[in-house]
Amino acid sequence: MKINLYGIAYPVTALGPGNRVVLWVSGCRQRCPGCISPEMQYPQAGKEIEIENLQVHLLQLGQPIDGITISGGEPFDQPQALKMLLEGLSQQRPSWNIMVYTGYKITGIRADKTGKAELLKFVDILIDGNYRQDIPSTHPLTGSGNQVIHFLTQRGTDLKPQINALPRNYSNLGIGKNHHHLLIGILTPTLRKQIHGTLQIPITNF
């Protein structure tokens, strides 16, 4: 089985507690107005990767990793592939916590009959809800104020104090393939624009 992947970065400290590996998937049916990464909405923007090969790569990372964050794109548009990936990582790296962003509401996911609900078994923290550019964020890990953080497991609940203590408007800068510059994190539109202007280099938002 393959997953349509747009990008990967590590170690990342701006999208969850501790040092994390972050995966961005390609493809999203929701098309939220004002999306900071509209290029990830299109499946053809990513690359299909064999789940087994991706697992091997993640397990061989040379950096200490505390958890994994899945974003996109829309992770729950690829539930079977993502379930297979997270199930394998949970077995091989039981100490990693798993956090997933989705535009779907958790009530709809739980009622879904196509595989989305099964994916929740492997998620410690879920951040749900469409991005709404008209509702300012109220938490360091949410893009807009309507989004909700769900602590689905005891491990996720134990991380709640760390998550609530994360700084606002915090980001990581990275360099991707072909020296492509990355701005990783959840920032206000104004601050994101200021960073782009200050650096004066082409940057992709993650």
C-alpha positions as CSV (number, residue, x, y, z in Angstrom):
1,M,0.0,0.0,0.0
2,K,1.1,3.5,-0.7
3,I,0.6,6.9,0.9
4,N,0.5,10.2,-1.1
5,L,3.2,12.2,0.7
6,Y,4.0,15.9,0.1
7,G,6.8,16.4,2.6
8,I,8.6,15.3,5.7
9,A,10.7,17.3,8.3
10,Y,12.5,16.5,11.5
11,P,13.2,17.4,14.2
12,V,10.3,19.9,14.4
13,T,9.4,21.6,17.7
14,A,6.7,23.9,16.3
15,L,3.9,21.4,15.8
16,G,3.6,19.6,19.1
17,P,5.5,18.9,22.2
18,G,9.2,17.7,22.1
19,N,11.2,16.8,19.0
20,R,8.9,15.5,16.3
21,V,8.9,14.1,12.8
22,V,6.1,15.8,10.7
23,L,4.5,14.3,7.6
24,W,2.4,16.4,5.2
25,V,0.2,14.4,2.9
26,S,-1.1,15.5,-0.4
27,G,-4.8,15.8,-1.4
28,C,-7.6,17.6,0.4
29,R,-11.2,17.8,-0.6
30,Q,-12.1,20.6,1.8
31,R,-10.5,23.5,0.1
32,C,-10.6,25.9,3.1
33,P,-10.5,29.6,2.0
34,G,-7.2,31.1,3.1
35,C,-5.4,27.8,3.5
36,I,-1.7,28.5,4.0
37,S,-0.7,25.5,1.9
38,P,-3.0,25.4,-1.0
39,E,-0.5,23.4,-3.1
40,M,-1.0,20.5,-0.8
41,Q,-4.7,20.3,-1.7
42,Y,-3.9,18.6,-5.0
43,P,-3.0,14.9,-5.0
44,Q,-0.7,15.3,-8.0
45,A,1.5,17.6,-5.9
46,G,2.7,14.7,-3.8
47,K,4.5,11.5,-4.4
48,E,3.2,8.0,-3.7
49,I,5.5,6.2,-1.3
50,E,5.3,2.6,-0.2
51,I,4.3,2.4,3.4
52,E,6.9,-0.2,4.2
53,N,9.7,2.0,2.7
54,L,8.4,5.1,4.7
55,Q,8.3,3.1,7.9
56,V,11.9,2.0,7.4
57,H,13.0,5.5,6.8
58,L,11.3,6.9,9.9
59,L,12.6,4.1,12.1
60,Q,16.2,4.9,11.0
61,L,16.1,8.6,11.7
62,G,19.3,9.7,13.4
63,Q,17.6,12.3,15.6
64,P,15.9,11.6,18.9
65,I,12.1,11.7,18.3
66,D,9.4,12.1,20.9
67,G,6.4,11.9,18.6
68,I,4.9,12.2,15.1
69,T,2.6,14.8,13.7
70,I,0.5,14.2,10.6
71,S,-0.9,17.2,8.6
72,G,-1.5,18.1,5.0
73,G,-3.5,18.1,2.9
74,E,-6.1,16.0,4.6
75,P,-4.8,12.9,6.4
76,F,-8.2,11.4,6.8
77,D,-8.7,11.3,3.0
78,Q,-6.1,8.4,3.1
79,P,-7.3,6.5,6.1
80,Q,-6.2,3.0,5.2
81,A,-2.7,4.0,4.2
82,L,-2.3,6.2,7.3
83,K,-3.7,3.4,9.6
84,M,-1.1,1.0,8.2
85,L,1.7,3.5,8.7
86,L,0.7,4.4,12.3
87,E,0.0,0.8,13.3
88,G,3.5,-0.2,12.3
89,L,5.1,2.8,14.0
90,S,3.1,2.2,17.2
91,Q,4.5,-1.3,17.4
92,Q,8.1,-0.3,16.6
93,R,8.2,3.0,18.5
94,P,5.7,2.6,21.3
95,S,7.2,5.7,23.1
96,W,6.2,8.0,20.2
97,N,3.0,10.0,20.7
98,I,0.9,10.6,17.6
99,M,-0.9,13.8,16.7
100,V,-3.1,14.3,13.6
101,Y,-4.7,17.4,12.1
102,T,-7.9,17.1,10.2
103,G,-10.6,19.3,8.7
104,Y,-13.2,16.7,9.5
105,K,-15.1,16.9,12.8
106,I,-14.5,14.0,15.2
107,T,-18.2,13.2,15.4
108,G,-18.3,12.6,11.6
109,I,-15.1,10.5,11.8
110,R,-16.5,8.3,14.5
111,A,-19.7,7.7,12.5
112,D,-17.8,7.0,9.2
113,K,-18.0,3.6,7.7
114,T,-15.2,3.8,5.2
115,G,-12.2,3.4,7.5
116,K,-11.7,6.8,9.0
117,A,-13.0,5.7,12.5
118,E,-10.4,2.9,12.6
119,L,-7.6,5.4,12.2
120,L,-8.5,7.0,15.6
121,K,-7.3,3.9,17.4
122,F,-3.7,5.0,16.7
123,V,-4.1,8.7,17.5
124,D,-3.3,10.2,20.9
125,I,-4.2,13.8,20.0
126,L,-6.6,15.0,17.3
127,I,-7.0,18.6,16.2
128,D,-10.2,18.8,14.2
129,G,-12.2,21.4,12.2
130,N,-11.9,23.3,9.0
131,Y,-9.6,26.3,8.9
132,R,-11.6,29.5,9.3
133,Q,-9.7,32.6,8.4
134,D,-12.4,34.7,10.0
135,I,-12.0,33.1,13.5
136,P,-8.7,34.0,15.2
137,S,-6.8,31.1,16.8
138,T,-7.0,30.7,20.6
139,H,-4.3,28.1,21.0
140,P,-0.7,27.7,19.8
141,L,-1.6,24.5,17.9
142,T,-4.8,25.6,16.2
143,G,-5.0,27.5,13.0
144,S,-8.3,29.1,13.8
145,G,-10.5,29.5,16.8
146,N,-13.1,26.9,15.8
147,Q,-10.7,24.1,15.8
148,V,-10.7,21.7,18.8
149,I,-7.9,19.7,20.4
150,H,-9.1,16.2,21.5
151,F,-7.0,14.1,23.9
152,L,-8.0,10.6,22.8
153,T,-5.7,8.5,25.0
154,Q,-4.2,8.6,28.5
155,R,-0.8,9.4,26.9
156,G,-2.4,12.3,25.0
157,T,-4.1,13.6,28.2
158,D,-0.7,13.4,30.0
159,L,0.7,15.7,27.4
160,K,-2.0,18.3,27.9
161,P,0.1,20.6,30.3
162,Q,3.0,20.6,27.8
163,I,0.7,21.4,24.9
164,N,-1.1,24.2,26.7
165,A,2.3,25.7,27.7
166,L,3.6,25.8,24.1
167,P,4.5,29.4,22.9
168,R,2.2,31.2,20.5
169,N,3.4,32.1,17.0
170,Y,6.4,29.8,17.2
171,S,8.0,28.4,14.1
172,N,10.9,26.4,12.7
173,L,12.8,27.3,9.5
174,G,14.1,24.5,7.4
175,I,15.7,23.7,4.1
176,G,14.1,21.1,1.9
177,K,14.9,19.4,-1.4
178,N,16.8,21.6,-3.8
179,H,17.6,24.1,-1.1
180,H,13.9,25.0,-0.8
181,H,13.1,27.1,2.3
182,L,10.4,26.0,4.7
183,L,8.5,27.9,7.3
184,I,7.0,25.4,9.7
185,G,4.5,26.3,12.4
186,I,1.2,28.0,13.2
187,L,1.5,31.8,12.9
188,T,-0.9,34.6,12.5
189,P,-1.2,35.7,8.8
190,T,0.3,39.1,9.7
191,L,3.4,37.5,11.4
192,R,3.8,35.0,8.6
193,K,3.8,37.9,6.0
194,Q,6.3,39.8,8.1
195,I,8.7,36.8,8.2
196,H,8.4,36.3,4.5
197,G,9.2,40.0,4.0
198,T,12.1,40.0,6.4
199,L,13.8,37.0,5.0
200,Q,13.2,38.1,1.4
201,I,13.5,34.6,0.0
202,P,10.9,32.3,-1.5
203,I,9.4,30.2,1.3
204,T,6.8,27.5,1.4
205,N,4.4,27.5,4.4
206,F,4.0,24.2,6.3
